[in-house]
Amino acid sequence: MDKQTEATTTTYQIRLSENTVQNIDEITGYIAFINHQPLNAIKVGDAFFEAIDKIKQNPYAFKECGLIPTKSKIYRQKLCLSWYIV
């Protein structure tokens, strides 16, 4: 009999500040209400949260953020459409 192995995935904890959530809301609100493109606003919001979910699964898959150099090199950046997620 073959043994079934379960792949355990580690998910990392991500803390979104109030400022982050407010910025995402302002970006999607601007696209939806000022530019009158609500479907594009939904796509942008979904892209942000999909990128955040990918970071949650494997944060070290993305390159180091050169804007915030640290000794431990913990800050990473991901390009999401036209915006950087750090």
Secondary structure as UniProt FT lines:
FT   HELIX           18..29
FT   HELIX           30..34
FT   HELIX           38..57
FT   HELIX           59..61
FT   TURN            66..67
FT   STRAND          78..80
FT   TURN            81..82
FT   STRAND          83..85
//
